[in-house]
């Protein structure tokens, strides 16, 4: 994990809050509250300026803090040693503090349970009517250093909300002098909020402005869940639909759906450049923006970060089975997403922990096949399983079925003609191939794969079953392949087809509008953002624009309601970086 990621996690407790209430239609509506920004405080026009708006028709009680000396305990060098705080409305100061313990509001500040931890830090408690306000943080005696300004909502039940937060400050090079806007998302399980985050520089009417800001959105695990440099490069349609797209093409912006947990928005200068910038967070309506044909979009994030999981779709719901989060502790968790309501809930737990399993749906039932029970097996051993479990969502009960002929993990399960064809797996089972018939609860061993492999993908196309790519060793083996092999169930024979455009493993694929789409993946050198599709009519592959957020470690996919669904998955190589991101792609391509 990078130094900046560790720093963000350590600082999370002192960052403000992004409170969630409800989401459009079935979800709970959300609101912004308790926000903060950390950056370097200079003199003159380069002080830290935090703007916020109170919306609604009722006053709101807030606590505003200016933090400096105590940042050093969180590992931030060069902290501002004596910050002052000025609250401004309509250009006039309405409250000022230097050293919170000297304030007549000290009893109320202490009663909030979150007073500053250092005498030289400043704080203001105030009841504010709806409208725009600015909190200005300076160094006493024109001193400089890294500072943190925060606004806390002390009355979340009032009929008013904090909204559209923005902060202006100096962005310098290095992890300690970038601009960091911190939030914490709180809310009930399954709640979420769609936000727009902007990093503004070139369009500011100030001197020494940041010419090319970049923007990272980082979750509480230190994982970058979305990034942008030049807002038109990704999500242009979604950003323009908000009505507040940046004015300059070199400015950065992103739209994302956030679930409960801490987040930070990090603004840097491209190429290590420096200057004055503004970071902003807007609360948006939770109705999902529909991606245009040929574009990616986002849906409500997972309840729990996860990767190396099995994925199946049934009756408009997505089922994520097992896997493991950053801790690498394999789980029994089942997360269920309802496409119509854009909402997640937990489903019936698996009988045993499972990762790298293979899932499929046949005749209204969900099947979890094989996998393994541990993430890290001792040398010379493995925890591969040959188990088969069947779930009828109507009863919510997992039932044990006939086991696979061999125990294996990280293979591919493809449904064809009411049967489940399970191919490959981790060494030494990479060539195994068998078919399961749910109607008879029986297995049949088929001719081995010509090329043994694991962490690959496949699809049924025109009565034949295609398998592409994958890894040929264990761990993050550099042995990856582009081989494309095709099995004919009628003749029980293998042939080859056009190889993939680039060798990779851990990718995923699905049939959509007659095309076999393949995306993402990993290798020893990093993540693969590649997105390609195969046209069986011409036996050719075509490259599409990269997916905005490369992932690996999702076994299975779905094409439903005109969208390819890509929930969760690892965001970096290896198995310690499962995410909550939930991506969708609307194909413009047709191979029919």
N, C-alpha and C positions, 0 to 999 in steps of 0.2 A: 504494500500500500504506500502511496506517495506521502511525502511530508505534509503537503497541503491537505490531503484527505484526513490524516491523523489530527491535524490542527483543527479542522472543522468539527470532528467528532468531539474533541476535548472542549471546544467552545460551545457546543450545542446547548448546555444548560443555561448559558447566559444570553442566548439569542431569544428573540420574542416568539409569539405564538401566532399560528394561522388557524383560527378556530373553525370547526366544521359544524354545520347544523343540518340542512336538508338539501337534497338534490332534486332536480326537476323530475316529474312523474313519480316513480316509485322510490327513488333515492331521497336521502335527507339533504335539505338545502344547507349550504355552507356559507360562512362569512369570514372575512379577514379580521384578525385581531392580534394585538401584541406582536409587533414586528421590530426588527433591529437592523442596523447596518454598521459594519466595521470597515474603516479605511484610515488612511493617514490624514491627520489634521495639520494643515499649514496655517499661514497667516493671510490677512487681506481677504481676497475673494476665494481663497483656497481652504477655507474652514469647512467643517462637515455640516451640511445642511440637509436635514431630514424633513420631508414634506408628507403630510397625511391629510385625508379628508374624512370627516364624520358625516355619514349619510343618515337619513331617517327623519323623524319628527320629535325626537326626545333628546335631552342632554345626556352626555356620556362622561362618566368619571374615569380619568386616565392617570397613570403614573408614567412620567418621562424620566429616563435616567441617562446620564453622561458618564461613561465608564472609561477609566484610564489605567491607574496604577495596578488594579487587580487583574488586568489582562496578563501581566507577567506571570502570574501563577498558572495561567492556562498555556504557557509556553510561547507567548507573543513578545518578542524583543522590541525595544524602542517604544514602549507604551507612553502615552501622554501622561505626565505626572500630576498635573493639576488642572483638570478640565472645568470649564464653566458652561452653563446651560441657559439659553434664552428662548422663551416661547413667544412666537410672533404671530399676530393675526392682522391681516390687511396692512402689512408694513409697519405695524407698531408693536413694541414689546408689551406683553400683558403679564409676564412673570419672568423672574430671573433668579438663579441660584448659583452660589459658589461655596462648595462644601456643605453637603446635605445635613450634617448634624447641627449646623448653625441656622437652619431654616426654621421658621415658625411652624412649618408643616411637618416637622420631624416626627411627632406622634403618629400622624396618618401614614407617613412613609414607612415607619416601623410596623404599623398595623397591617400594611399590605402583605407582610411576610417576605417581601423581596427588596429590602433596602440595599443600597450599595454596600459593599463589604469594606471599602476604604474611606477614611474620613475626608480625603481631598476630592472624592467623587461627588457629583451633583445630582439632584433629583427635584422634581416638581410634581405635586399632586394638584389636579385642577378638574373642575366640572366644566365641560365645553359644550356649547351649542353646536348643532350641525353646521358644517362649513369647512373651509380649508385652513390648515395651520402649518407652521414651520417651526421645527426645533433646531436651533443653531448651537453647535458645539465648538468652543474655541479653547485654546490653551491660555491660561492666565499669564499675563505679562508677555504675550506673543510667543509663548513656548510652543513647540511642535512635537508630534509623535503620533502613534497609532491610537485611535479612540473608537469607542462603540457607543452609538446612540440608540435608545430603545423606547418604544411606546407600548405600555401595557394597558389592556382593557380591564378595568376594575369592576365593571358592571355589564357582563355579557348578556344579561336578561333584558336590558333596556331596549326600547324600540328604536335603536340606532346602531350603526356599525362603523368600524374603521374600514376604509376602502381606498384603493388606488394609491398605495404608498410609493414614495419616490425619495431618493437620497442623492445629493450631489457631493462629490469629493474628488480627491486626487488619487489617480491610479499610477502606481510606480511599478517597477519591475521586481521580481522576486516574490516568493510565497507570502512574505509577511506584510507586503505593502500593496497588495491587490485590494480591490473593493469587494467586500463580502456582505451580502444581505442575508440575514438568518431568519428562519421561521420554524415553527413547530406546528404540525398539523394534529389537531385533536378532534375526536368525534367518535361516534358509535361504529362498531364493526360494519364494514361495507360502505361507510360514508366516504365521500371524496369531493374534490373541488377542481374545476378546470380554471387554470390561471394563465395569464399572459405575462411574461417577464421580458423587459426590454433593457438593453444597454445602449445608452445614447451618448454620442460624442460629437461627430462632425456638425450636426445641426444646432449645437449650442451656440449662443451668442456671447461667448466669453473668449478671452485669450488663452492660449496654451491648452486648447481642448484636445481630448484623445481622438486621434485621427481614424483609428480602426479598432473599435472595441470588440472583444470576443466574450462569449457568455457560456458558462457551465452551470447546469442545475445538478446539485449533488445531494444524495439522500443520506440518512443517518449512518449508513455503513461506509460512507466515503466513496460510493459508486457514482460516477457521472451518469445520470439517467437520461439526460438530453443535453446537447451542446449546439451552439451555432456561432458562425462567423459570417456575417453578411446575410441579412434576414431573407433575402429573396432566394437564397440557395436551397432552402428547405422550408416546407410548410407555408409557402407564400399565400396560397389561397386561404388557409385557416387564419393566418395573421391579418390579412386584408379584411376578412370577414368581421374581425373585432371592431373595426372602425378607428383603431389607433395604431396603425402600422407606422414604423419609424419613417422619418422624412428623408433619410439619406441611405443609399444602398449599402454603405460600409458599416452601418449600425447593425446590431445583433438583436434578435428576438426569438422567442419560442413559445409555443402553446403546449401545455402539459396538464394531465390530470393527476393530482396529488392525493394520496391517501394518508391516514394518520401516521405521524412520525416527524422527525426533524429534517429540514431541508435547508440548503444554502445556495444562493445564486452568486457565483464568482465572476467578477468582471476583470479582465486583463486587457492589456494592449497587445495587438498582434505583433509578433516578432520582438517582444519585449519593449514596445513603445510605451510612452508615459503621457499623462495629461489629465485634464479634468473630464469627468464623465458623470452620468446620472444612471442609476439603476432603479427600475420601477417594477412593481408587482400590481397587477390588476386582477380583481375577482371577476370571472366571467360566468355567464349563464351556463349551467351544466349540460344543456342539450348538446350532444356531440356534433361536431362539425363533420359533415360528410366529405370524405376525400373525393376529389375529382378523378375521373378515369386516368389511370397511370400514376396516381399519387398515393402516398402513405398517410395514414392518420392514426389517431389514438383513441382508446376507449378506457373505461374505468380500470384503475390498476388492481393488481392482485391483492388479496387480503394479507398474504405473507410472501416475502421474497423467496424465490425458489428456482432451481434449475435441475437438470438431469431427471426430468419428470416425464411421465407418459401422459398423452393428451388424446381425448376422444370427444366427438360431438354427437349429440342425440337430441332430436326434437327441439332444436333451437337453444340448446344449452351446451356449454363447453365444460368438460370434466378434466381437471388437472389432478393426476394421481401420483402421490408420493413425491420422490425427489429429495433434495436437501438444500438448505440455505447456506450462508457463509460459514456457519459452524461445522458443516460437513456431517452433521448428525442426521442420518436418514429418518424420514418421517412417515407416518401413516396417514397424513393429512389428505383430504379430498377437497379441493376448492371448485365450486360450481358457479359458472357465470351464466346469467340469463340475458340473451341477446336483446330481447324486446325491452327490458327495463334498464339495461346497462348497469347491472348490479350483481355483486358477488355474494355468496354465502358458503358456509361449510357443509359438505355432504357426509355420508356415512364413512367412517374411518376404514382404512384397509385392514384386513386381518393381521398383516405383518408389515413392518417397515419395508419400503421398496424404493430403489432408485434404478435408473437405466432400464425400466420396464418397457414393455411394448403393449399398446392398447388398440382396440378396435371395437366397432359396434356392428351387430348383426341382429336383425329382427327384434328391435326394441330393447336389446340387452347390451351392456358394456362389458368388455373382457379385458382383464389385465393379465398379461402373459410374461412369465420369466422375470428377468431383472436380477438385482442383488440386494442383500439386506444391510450391507455396510459400505461406506464410502472408501475406506482405507483398509484393505485386507492385508494381513501379515504376509511377508515375502514367502512365496512358494505355496500360498493358499488362495482360495477365492470363496466368496459367499454367493455365487451364482445360484439361482433357483430355477426349478422346472415347473413351478406352480402355475395354475390357471384359476383365476377367480372371475365369477360372473356376478354382475349387479343388475338387478331389475329396479330401476328408479321408483317404480310404483310401490315396492315393498321396502326399499332402502336397506336390503340385506345382501351381503356378499356371500356367495355360495361357491364352495370348492368344486372344481371340475377335473376331468382327466388331465394328468400332468403331461408336459411336453416329453418327447422321447429323450431329450438331453437338457441339462440345465445350462442356460445361457443368458447373457446380458448385452445390452447395446446393439440389438439386432433391429429388424424392420418387420412390421406386421402390415400386410396388405389384404384387403377384403376383395374377393372376386367370386361371383356366382354363389354367394351365401356361405363361403368358406374363408378361413383366415390363413393366409400363407405367411409363415414366419421364417425369415432368412437371416443367416449370419449371426455374429455375436463376437464378444471378446475372445482373444486367444485362450484356449485352443479350439474354440467352437465356431470359428469364422466362416467355415464352409457348410455348416449344418443347414438343412432345409427340410421343412416338414409342413404339412397342412392340417388344420384342425377343422372338423365338421361339427358345429354346434348342434345340429339336428340329431346326430348319433353320439355326441360326446366322445369322439374318437379321433386319433391322430394317424396320419400316414407319412412315412419317411419318403422324401423325394430325392432325386439326383442332386448331389452336392453343387453348391455354387462353384463355377469355374475359378473365380477369384475370391479367396477368403477375405473377409473384411468385417469391420464394426463401425459404429457411428456414421452410418450412411443413410440413404433415403430411397424411396421407391414409389411406384404408382402402377395401377392397372390401366392399361391403354388398349382399347380395341381388342379385348379378349386375351391379351398377353400381359405379363407382369414384368415391369422394368425396374432394375436396381442400378443406382449410380453412385460413384465416388466412394468416400469413406477412408478409414484408417486401417492399416494392415498390421499394426503392432499394438501393444498396450500403452497406457499412459499417454503422454503427448508425443507419441512416436512421429518422427519425420516421414515415415513410410505412408504416404497418402496416394490415392489413385484417382484417375479420371475415368476408369473403365465403366462402360455402360453395357450391362448384360441383360438379356431378355429371355424369360421362360415362357414356353407355350404349354399350358395345362392339358391341351388335347393330345399333343405328341410326346409330352414329357421330355422335351429337348431344349437345349440352350443355344442362343445365337448372340451376336454382338450388334450394337448400334453405335451411332456417333458418340464419341466420348465427350464428357463435360468439358467446358472451356478452361477450367482451372482445377487442379487437384486440391481437395480440402476435405475435412472431416467435421462431424458435429452439425452439419447443415440439416435443413428440413425441406420438405417438398409436398406439393398437393396438385391435383388436377383442377383447373379452372378454365372454363370456356374452351375446353378441348386441348389446352396447353398444359404441359407439365412444368410448373414453376418450382425452382429450387433457389433457396436464399440462405445467407448467413454461413456460419461455420467457424472453425478455429483450426489453428496449426501451431507448431512450436514458435513460429515467428510472429504470431498475433492473430487478431480476429479478421474474418473475411466479411466485408459488407456486400459482396457480390450478390446480384439478383439476376438470374438467367431463366429462360424457358426453352423447353424442347417441343418441337413440332414434329409429330410422328409422320405426318403426311410427306414431309420433305427430308426427314431424318437429319434435322439441323437444330443447332442451338443459337439463340439470340441473346445478347447481353442487354439488360435494362439498367437504368440508373441505380446506383447503390442504394440499399436500404439505409435509412437515416440512423438506425440504431442497431448495429450488428449484434446478433445473439447466437448462442449454440445451446445444446443440451435440452431440446424439447423433442420428444419422440412421438410423432404424429401431428396432424394438422387438420384443417377444415376449410372448406369453401362454402359459405352460407350467406344468403341475402346479398349476393353480389360482391362479397368481401372475402379475402384470405385472412384468417385469424392467426396471430402470432403472439400468444400470451406468455409472459415470463421468459425464463431462460438465462443463461450465463452471459454477463456483459464483458467479461475478459476471459483469457484463456485459463483452463483448469476448472476445478469445481468449487471454488470458494467465493463466488461472486454472483449468486442468483439475484435476480431483480424482480421488481413488481411491475415493470413496464408492460403495456398491453397494446401491441401495434396491429394495425389492419392495413391491407392494401386492396385497392379497387382496380382489377385488371382492365386495361383498355384493349389488350391483345386477344385475338380469337384464332383458334386453330380448328374450327369446326367447318 
